[in-house]
Amino acid sequence: MLEGLQSPDTVLAFRAVGTVEESDYDTVLEPAVEQMMADRGQLRFVYVLGDEFDGYSFAAGWEDAKLGMSHLTKWKRCAVVTSHDWVRHFVGMFRWMMPGDLKVFELPDFDAAIAWAAA
């Protein structure tokens, strides 16, 4: 499941809880991204993958890849906030595919991640 988090109006922020499903993209994330694109024309994103995050369903993984490719040149800053080593390693391996700035933060640094994404 994806939960929206408090953030400046220039930043989308979500927390993943349990297993993220395709429906989370369809009903939560994609509409928020489309609204941000309509309002701002660029994407600044904070994604929290903490201890309560279990992973992605196969279909959600595919939706994640598609979302990353949509509006490819409009991704300005993306902060991943995580306690999982495997997430940090995954982000490091695929960083080259992200056209905007991408940075990984530790869970206690959530506020710094928001500030960085908004800057």
N, CA, C and O of each residue as an XYZ file, in Angstrom:
476
protein
N       0.845     -1.172      0.000
C       0.000      0.000      0.000
C       0.889      1.234      0.000
O       1.983      1.217      0.565
N       0.428      2.287     -0.624
C       1.121      3.568     -0.633
C       0.321      4.581      0.168
O      -0.886      4.734     -0.020
N       1.016      5.271      1.067
C       0.390      6.311      1.885
C       1.037      7.645      1.554
O       2.263      7.755      1.524
N       0.215      8.660      1.305
C       0.738      9.998      1.080
C       1.304     10.563      2.368
O       0.782     10.303      3.452
N       2.378     11.339      2.248
C       3.021     11.959      3.398
C       2.987     13.476      3.256
O       2.934     14.006      2.146
N       3.018     14.157      4.377
C       3.041     15.617      4.395
C       4.315     16.109      3.730
O       5.414     15.673      4.071
N       4.160     17.017      2.782
C       5.315     17.576      2.079
C       4.925     18.922      1.486
O       3.740     19.235      1.377
N       5.922     19.721      1.101
C       5.599     20.979      0.411
C       4.823     20.679     -0.862
O       4.895     19.569     -1.388
N       4.091     21.652     -1.353
C       3.263     21.401     -2.543
C       4.088     21.190     -3.810
O       3.531     20.851     -4.854
N       5.383     21.381     -3.740
C       6.260     21.141     -4.886
C       6.834     19.727     -4.895
O       7.543     19.349     -5.828
N       6.530     18.946     -3.860
C       7.110     17.608     -3.693
C       6.007     16.591     -3.454
O       5.108     16.820     -2.644
N       6.076     15.463     -4.162
C       5.224     14.314     -3.858
C       5.994     13.422     -2.884
O       7.172     13.137     -3.097
N       5.328     12.983     -1.819
C       5.988     12.106     -0.849
C       5.043     10.971     -0.483
O       3.878     11.196     -0.156
N       5.563      9.746     -0.543
C       4.781      8.551     -0.227
C       5.606      7.585      0.589
O       6.833      7.543      0.493
N       4.897      6.801      1.402
C       5.497      5.718      2.175
C       4.880      4.410      1.689
O       3.664      4.299      1.532
N       5.745      3.422      1.453
C       5.277      2.086      1.084
C       5.112      1.269      2.361
O       6.004      1.231      3.209
N       3.959      0.618      2.484
C       3.647     -0.208      3.649
C       3.211     -1.577      3.153
O       2.355     -1.682      2.275
N       3.799     -2.624      3.716
C       3.454     -3.977      3.283
C       3.925     -4.209      1.859
O       5.019     -3.792      1.480
N       3.096     -4.874      1.079
C       3.403     -5.146     -0.321
C       2.714     -4.114     -1.196
O       1.508     -3.899     -1.082
N       3.470     -3.485     -2.058
C       2.915     -2.510     -2.996
C       2.356     -3.282     -4.186
O       3.034     -4.118     -4.783
N       1.112     -2.983     -4.513
C       0.385     -3.675     -5.582
C       0.176     -2.754     -6.781
O       0.331     -1.537     -6.680
N      -0.175     -3.350     -7.904
C      -0.468     -2.582     -9.117
C      -1.552     -1.542     -8.859
O      -1.473     -0.427     -9.376
N      -2.554     -1.889     -8.074
C      -3.650     -0.959     -7.790
C      -3.166      0.295     -7.064
O      -3.780      1.354     -7.194
N      -2.073      0.193     -6.303
C      -1.509      1.378     -5.641
C      -1.016      2.388     -6.671
O      -1.142      3.597     -6.478
N      -0.463      1.887     -7.751
C      -0.019      2.781     -8.818
C      -1.220      3.375     -9.538
O      -1.268      4.576     -9.806
N      -2.193      2.517     -9.849
C      -3.364      2.962    -10.608
C      -4.196      3.999     -9.863
O      -4.673      4.962    -10.463
N      -4.369      3.805     -8.566
C      -5.303      4.649     -7.816
C      -4.644      5.729     -6.968
O      -5.308      6.689     -6.577
N      -3.358      5.595     -6.675
C      -2.692      6.549     -5.785
C      -1.561      7.299     -6.489
O      -1.620      8.520     -6.635
N      -0.550      6.582     -6.917
C       0.666      7.231     -7.386
C       0.521      7.882     -8.761
O       0.882      9.047     -8.931
N       0.006      7.158     -9.726
C      -0.110      7.728    -11.071
C      -1.002      8.969    -11.106
O      -0.632      9.948    -11.753
N      -2.168      8.972    -10.436
C      -2.961     10.212    -10.424
C      -2.222     11.383     -9.770
O      -2.343     12.522    -10.221
N      -1.463     11.105     -8.715
C      -0.706     12.172     -8.050
C       0.389     12.713     -8.968
O       0.607     13.923     -9.027
N       1.074     11.829     -9.679
C       2.110     12.254    -10.616
C       1.499     13.081    -11.741
O       2.034     14.130    -12.100
N       0.398     12.625    -12.292
C      -0.261     13.370    -13.365
C      -0.710     14.751    -12.888
O      -0.599     15.729    -13.626
N      -1.214     14.832    -11.661
C      -1.628     16.134    -11.118
C      -0.420     17.048    -10.924
O      -0.487     18.239    -11.228
N       0.679     16.498    -10.419
C       1.899     17.284    -10.237
C       2.404     17.785    -11.590
O       2.849     18.927    -11.709
N       2.334     16.936    -12.596
C       2.769     17.354    -13.931
C       1.891     18.489    -14.456
O       2.395     19.439    -15.056
N       0.595     18.394    -14.233
C      -0.313     19.436    -14.687
C      -0.069     20.740    -13.931
O      -0.133     21.821    -14.516
N       0.211     20.638    -12.629
C       0.400     21.823    -11.792
C       1.787     22.440    -11.922
O       1.918     23.663    -11.975
N       2.828     21.601    -11.976
C       4.207     22.083    -11.872
C       5.065     21.832    -13.105
O       6.042     22.546    -13.332
N       4.715     20.832    -13.901
C       5.505     20.525    -15.081
C       6.804     19.789    -14.797
O       7.599     19.558    -15.708
N       7.025     19.419    -13.536
C       8.205     18.655    -13.158
C       7.888     17.822    -11.924
O       6.922     18.081    -11.207
N       8.725     16.816    -11.695
C       8.487     15.900    -10.581
C       9.628     15.955     -9.587
O      10.796     15.784     -9.937
N       9.263     16.198     -8.347
C      10.166     16.112     -7.201
C       9.490     15.128     -6.260
O       8.341     15.322     -5.861
N      10.208     14.073     -5.910
C       9.563     12.913     -5.296
C      10.377     12.392     -4.124
O      11.603     12.303     -4.201
N       9.696     12.048     -3.041
C      10.326     11.388     -1.894
C       9.571     10.090     -1.662
O       8.346     10.080     -1.543
N      10.315      9.003     -1.599
C       9.728      7.667     -1.473
C      10.342      6.978     -0.259
O      11.545      6.715     -0.229
N       9.523      6.690      0.729
C       9.995      6.069      1.966
C       9.725      4.570      1.909
O       8.582      4.131      1.778
N      10.807      3.794      2.010
C      10.741      2.338      2.012
C      11.391      1.870      3.314
O      12.557      1.475      3.340
N      10.616      1.925      4.383
C      11.144      1.625      5.706
C      10.923      0.186      6.129
O      10.716     -0.701      5.301
N      10.971     -0.025      7.431
C      10.844     -1.369      7.988
C       9.497     -2.020      7.685
O       9.396     -3.246      7.633
N       8.462     -1.203      7.487
C       7.132     -1.742      7.220
C       6.917     -2.111      5.754
O       5.855     -2.621      5.399
N       7.899     -1.862      4.909
C       7.827     -2.190      3.484
C       8.301     -3.625      3.270
O       9.397     -4.000      3.686
N       7.442     -4.433      2.604
C       7.774     -5.839      2.347
C       8.255     -6.098      0.929
O       8.985     -7.061      0.693
N       7.861     -5.257     -0.020
C       8.273     -5.468     -1.395
C       7.162     -5.107     -2.362
O       6.145     -4.521     -1.990
N       7.389     -5.479     -3.626
C       6.451     -5.202     -4.706
C       5.877     -6.499     -5.248
O       6.567     -7.518     -5.307
N       4.616     -6.456     -5.642
C       4.096     -7.552     -6.446
C       4.747     -7.435     -7.819
O       5.277     -6.379     -8.164
N       4.711     -8.506     -8.606
C       5.309     -8.459     -9.944
C       4.686     -7.342    -10.771
O       5.401     -6.586    -11.429
N       3.377     -7.234    -10.744
C       2.685     -6.212    -11.543
C       3.059     -4.806    -11.073
O       3.178     -3.894    -11.891
N       3.243     -4.624     -9.774
C       3.636     -3.309     -9.262
C       5.046     -2.970     -9.706
O       5.333     -1.809    -10.000
N       5.926     -3.945     -9.761
C       7.280     -3.710    -10.258
C       7.261     -3.206    -11.686
O       8.013     -2.300    -12.045
N       6.406     -3.791    -12.491
C       6.260     -3.352    -13.882
C       5.710     -1.927    -13.929
O       6.191     -1.104    -14.708
N       4.710     -1.631    -13.107
C       4.137     -0.283    -13.063
C       5.192      0.732    -12.626
O       5.212      1.857    -13.126
N       6.066      0.345    -11.698
C       7.129      1.222    -11.230
C       8.070      1.563    -12.387
O       8.452      2.720    -12.564
N       8.435      0.561    -13.162
C       9.315      0.791    -14.308
C       8.652      1.719    -15.328
O       9.294      2.628    -15.853
N       7.378      1.490    -15.603
C       6.658      2.336    -16.568
C       6.556      3.772    -16.066
O       6.733      4.718    -16.833
N       6.269      3.930    -14.771
C       6.145      5.267    -14.210
C       7.473      6.009    -14.293
O       7.504      7.201    -14.600
N       8.562      5.310    -14.021
C       9.877      5.929    -14.112
C      10.195      6.425    -15.508
O      10.884      7.432    -15.672
N       9.696      5.719    -16.519
C       9.967      6.101    -17.903
C       9.011      7.190    -18.412
O       9.340      7.934    -19.337
N       7.841      7.271    -17.804
C       6.907      8.307    -18.245
C       7.421      9.661    -17.767
O       7.994      9.767    -16.683
N       7.222     10.660    -18.553
C       7.706     12.009    -18.228
C       9.200     11.986    -17.931
O       9.674     12.700    -17.048
N       9.926     11.179    -18.659
C      11.332     10.901    -18.372
C      12.160     12.154    -18.109
O      12.958     12.186    -17.172
N      11.979     13.161    -18.912
C      12.800     14.362    -18.746
C      12.261     15.303    -17.674
O      12.874     16.335    -17.399
N      11.149     14.974    -17.078
C      10.519     15.855    -16.087
C      10.873     15.495    -14.644
O      10.536     16.238    -13.723
N      11.553     14.356    -14.438
C      11.976     13.971    -13.093
C      13.159     14.852    -12.695
O      14.243     14.720    -13.262
N      12.966     15.744    -11.732
C      14.027     16.668    -11.315
C      14.812     16.117    -10.129
O      16.041     16.070    -10.169
N      14.123     15.708     -9.095
C      14.792     15.166     -7.903
C      13.952     14.038     -7.330
O      12.729     14.135     -7.227
N      14.637     12.972     -6.962
C      13.979     11.833     -6.338
C      14.826     11.402     -5.146
O      15.997     11.051     -5.295
N      14.222     11.434     -3.964
C      14.886     10.987     -2.744
C      14.263      9.662     -2.317
O      13.044      9.558     -2.179
N      15.093      8.666     -2.112
C      14.648      7.376     -1.594
C      15.113      7.302     -0.147
O      16.306      7.403      0.137
N      14.175      7.128      0.754
C      14.467      7.066      2.184
C      14.232      5.627      2.617
O      13.111      5.126      2.524
N      15.279      4.957      3.091
C      15.137      3.522      3.327
C      16.007      3.016      4.469
O      17.011      3.622      4.844
N      15.580      1.891      4.998
C      16.359      1.154      5.997
C      16.870     -0.154      5.403
O      17.544     -0.924      6.087
N      16.556     -0.409      4.144
C      16.891     -1.676      3.494
C      18.157     -1.554      2.650
O      18.234     -0.727      1.741
N      19.150     -2.388      2.963
C      20.378     -2.391      2.159
C      20.093     -2.761      0.711
O      20.685     -2.186     -0.202
N      19.179     -3.732      0.488
C      18.905     -4.166     -0.871
C      18.317     -3.033     -1.706
O      18.554     -2.970     -2.913
N      17.548     -2.133     -1.076
C      16.998     -0.987     -1.813
C      18.131     -0.037     -2.196
O      18.190      0.439     -3.329
N      19.028      0.237     -1.250
C      20.170      1.106     -1.544
C      21.002      0.546     -2.706
O      21.409      1.287     -3.601
N      21.246     -0.760     -2.681
C      22.029     -1.386     -3.751
C      21.283     -1.326     -5.089
O      21.885     -1.052     -6.127
N      19.993     -1.579     -5.057
C      19.183     -1.532     -6.274
C      19.202     -0.125     -6.875
O      19.385      0.040     -8.081
N      19.012      0.886     -6.021
C      19.045      2.270     -6.492
C      20.411      2.577     -7.097
O      20.495      3.216     -8.146
N      21.473      2.131     -6.448
C      22.819      2.368     -6.966
C      23.054      1.738     -8.332
O      23.710      2.327     -9.191
N      22.518      0.542     -8.525
C      22.705     -0.155     -9.802
C      21.976      0.525    -10.953
O      22.463      0.537    -12.083
N      20.809      1.091    -10.663
C      19.978      1.644    -11.731
C      19.963      3.165    -11.754
O      19.169      3.763    -12.480
N      20.828      3.798    -10.972
C      20.908      5.258    -10.916
C      21.157      5.872    -12.295
O      20.626      6.938    -12.604
N      21.944      5.218    -13.103
C      22.304      5.743    -14.420
C      21.091      5.933    -15.334
O      21.159      6.687    -16.304
N      19.987      5.256    -15.029
C      18.790      5.355    -15.856
C      17.947      6.591    -15.513
O      17.062      6.967    -16.281
N      18.212      7.211    -14.388
C      17.407      8.334    -13.910
C      17.971      9.643    -14.441
O      19.122      9.969    -14.151
N      17.193     10.407    -15.213
C      17.726     11.637    -15.788
C      17.902     12.762    -14.768
O      18.785     13.602    -14.939
N      17.096     12.799    -13.727
C      17.209     13.846    -12.715
C      18.156     13.423    -11.603
O      18.835     12.401    -11.701
N      18.188     14.214    -10.558
C      19.008     13.908     -9.395
C      18.327     12.839     -8.547
O      17.113     12.868     -8.343
N      19.119     11.911     -8.064
C      18.616     10.823     -7.231
C      19.550     10.672     -6.047
O      20.769     10.617     -6.207
N      18.969     10.606     -4.854
C      19.785     10.502     -3.644
C      19.085      9.585     -2.655
O      17.860      9.607     -2.534
N      19.871      8.779     -1.948
C      19.341      7.863     -0.935
C      19.618      8.442      0.445
O      20.718      8.922      0.719
N      18.608      8.393      1.312
C      18.696      8.884      2.681
C      18.352      7.754      3.646
O      17.631      6.823      3.290
N      18.865      7.840      4.851
C      18.495      6.933      5.931
C      17.151      7.380      6.507
O      16.777      8.544      6.362
N      16.428      6.480      7.151
C      15.108      6.804      7.702
C      15.104      8.024      8.625
O      14.203      8.856      8.517
N      16.077      8.159      9.526
C      16.036      9.342     10.410
C      16.210     10.666      9.667
O      15.962     11.731     10.231
N      16.632     10.604      8.414
C      16.886     11.814      7.632
C      15.738     12.182      6.695
O      15.946     12.835      5.672
N      14.534     11.761      7.050
C      13.363     12.046      6.211
C      13.198     13.540      5.952
O      12.965     13.941      4.812
N      13.314     14.367      6.984
C      13.148     15.809      6.806
C      14.202     16.376      5.864
O      13.909     17.263      5.062
N      15.419     15.871      5.957
C      16.483     16.311      5.050
C      16.166     15.885      3.614
O      16.466     16.619      2.672
N      15.567     14.713      3.441
C      15.191     14.245      2.109
C      14.121     15.155      1.505
O      14.185     15.496      0.324
N      13.151     15.541      2.310
C      12.109     16.459      1.844
C      12.736     17.794      1.438
O      12.440     18.329      0.370
N      13.601     18.320      2.297
C      14.243     19.610      2.005
C      15.087     19.534      0.740
O      15.074     20.457     -0.074
N      15.823     18.431      0.571
C      16.652     18.268     -0.620
C      15.795     18.195     -1.877
O      16.112     18.828     -2.884
N      14.713     17.429     -1.821
C      13.835     17.288     -2.992
C      13.196     18.618     -3.356
O      13.000     18.914     -4.534
N      12.874     19.410     -2.360
C      12.201     20.691     -2.606
C      13.160     21.776     -3.098
O      12.724     22.741     -3.725
N      14.452     21.634     -2.826
C      15.430     22.693     -3.170
C      15.609     22.829     -4.673
O      16.388     23.666     -5.129
